[in-house]
Amino acid sequence: MADDDLATLVSALDVEPTRGNDRAATGSTVLSVSCTLADCDHDPAWLTESPSDHVGVTTLGPRTWAQQNGERVLSASIRRLIADRPVAAIVVVGHTDCDVVADAYDHAHGATASAAAGIQATLAPLATMIDEATAAGVVGPEDSPRQARERLAEYNVVRNVAFLRSQFPAMTVAGVVADEAGVYGSFPGKQYLVALDDAAEPTALRARLPDDAQLSVGCQLSLASTR
């Protein structure tokens, strides 16, 4: 991760000991949310080198919310972590070859045989995200399945950042996509900042980073489709 200098992101998060938590604290914690099934080297170990403490949680997707009585509620694992420590910032880490997003897309478009009830229940929340992305024009019939999945991987990260911001408006939230296939540039294996608080457009993202930042900024989505 040295090539991307992701430690720059931590400095850009502007972490303060009590930010995002009303309790007094002697330190600050950056919480990362990544995918349970990720098979790429995208574990944000760079966070452990920052002055802030780091704690990680994995969820399918990665998804930060659950469906309850027709409403989106904060994932229980994330809720517990935030209740137990003074979390100052959250980083959602997705990846372009996310099998969970790909499976949800395939099931939504009937590309696979009918899944068992348990699998359908697992994919249902992501199916809602795919419906939203389709309605917003993020993906369409002109896209190949691979293009659609890669775009949805970013859209999923951006929407999870937006959800966390709605739950914690005073907390800094960032979204990063690990590019395993060279979707954003010529060199696979790099990581790209795709969302930071309410910003998801490249110019706005770069404006939030230090002038000497080496962290790459990427976007496959139009500004309108991230709102």
N, C-alpha and C positions, 0 to 999 in steps of 0.2 A: 504494500500500500504506500510505500515511500514515493512511488512515481506520482501519485495523486496528492500527496501531502494532505491527507484527510485530517491531520491534526489541526490544520488551518480552520476546518469547520468548527472544531470545538472552541477555538478562540472567537470565531464569529458568532457563536451561540450566546456570548456575553453572559455566561453563567454567574449567578450571584447566590450566596448561601441560602437566602430565604425566598428566592424567586419561584413562583409556582406553588408555594406552600406557606401557609400562615404561621406555622410553628417556627420558633427560633431554632436555628441549627448551627452547628459548628463547622459543617462542611456542605458540599453540594454534590448531587449525584446526577449523572447523565444516564438515562435509561434507553437502551436500544431494543427494538422489536424486529426480529428477523424471522424467516420462514423455517418451520420445523423440518421440512423435507429438502431444504437447500443442499445441493451437492457441490456448490462452488466455494472457493476460498474467499468468502466475503464477511467472515466473522469480524466485527469491528474491533479488533484487538488494539487498533490505534487509539481507542478511547482510554484504554488502561494507561497510556503514556501521558495523558493529560493531567493537569492539576486537579481535575474533578474526579470523584469516585465514579465507577462505572458498574452498572448491573444490566444483565441481558435477559430477555425473555423471548421464547420462540412460540409462534402461533402459526396455524395453517394460513398461508396466503402471502405475506403476513397480514393478519387481520387484527384490528384493535377493538372491534366491537362484536357484540352478539345480538341476535334478534330476540326480543322478549315482548310478548303481547303486541306484536306488530310494530314495535319501536326499537331503534338501535340504542343499546346500552353499552357502557364501557366493559371491555373484557375483564372477567373476574381476576385473572392473573395479573393484569396491569393495575387494576384497582387495588389489589392487595399490596403490590410493590410500592405504589405511590402513598398508600396509607402508612406504610412501615418506615419510610425514609423521606428525607427532604429532596425530592426530585426537582431539579431546576430546569431540565431540558429533556426532550425525547427525540430519538433519531429512528425513523422507520426505514429499514433496509430491505429493498426488494431486489430481484434479479431478473434479467431478460429471459432466461430459460426456466421460468418458474413452472414446474409441473402442475402445481395446484391450479394456477390460473389457466394453464393450457387445458387441463381436464375439465374445468368449469366451462370454458369456452366450447370445447367439443360436445359436452353434454347439452349445453344451451342450444347448439346448432344441430343436434341429432347426429353428430359424426361418430358416435359410439353407441353400442347397444345399451338398452335400458339398464341402469345401474341398480344395485340393491338399495333398499330403503335407507340403510345407514349411510351409504355413500351420497345418496341424493340429499339427505339431511345435512351432511357435512359441506356439500357444495352449494347448498341453497343460498347462503348469504353472499357468496361470490357471484352466483347467478343474478342476484339483484344488482350487483355492481356492473355486470356485463350488460344487463338491460338498460341501465342508466347510461353507460358508455355508448351503446348503440343509438339510443334516443338523442344523445348529445352530438352524434356524428363523429365520435372518436374512432369508431370502426364501422365499416360498411361492406356491402357485397363486392366492391371492387378490390378489397384487400385480400391477399392470400392468407391462409390460416396462420402462417408464421408471422406475417406482418401484424395481423390482428392481435396475436398473443403477446408480441413484444410491446405493442402500443398499450395493451391492457395492463401489462405488468407495471408500466409507468403510471397509468391512470389509477391503478389500485393504490400505489404508494401515495399519490397526490390526494386522493379522496380520504385515505386514512389520516394523512396529515391534517386535512380540513376537519375531519371528525374530532381529532384530538384537540384542535384549536377551539372547537365549539364547546368542548368539555372543560378546557383549561385555557381560557382566553389570555391569561397573564403569563402563561408558560411558553417558552420557546420550543418550537417543534420543527424538525427538519426531515426531509425525505431524500434518500439516496438510492440509486439503482446501480447494482453491479452488472456491468455489461460483459457478458461472457462470450458474445458472438460478434463483437465489433459493430453493433447497431448504431452507436453514437459516433463512432470514429473508426479509424483504420486499425486500431490496436485493441483486440479483445483483452479482457481482464481488468480494465480500468473501472473506476467508480465515478458516478456523476451525480452531482447535486441537482435534484429536479423540483424541490419545493423547500421553502423556508418561511415559516409562519404563513402569511397570506400571499406570499409571492411564489409564482410558478412560471413566470416568463423570464427567459434568460437574462435580459438586460436588468430587470429588477433584482434577480438573484445575484448577479455580479456586483451590483451596487451595495449589497449587504456584506460582501466579503472584503477582507483587507486588500489594500492595493497590491501587495506582493503575494497574494494567495496563488498557489499552484493547483488548487482543487478545480477540476473540470466541471463545467455546467452543461447540462443537456436538456433537450426538450423534443419530444416527438408529437406533442399535443398542441393544438391551437390554444390561445389564451381563453377563448370563449368556452372551450370544452372542459376546462378545469374549474369552472365556476358552478 
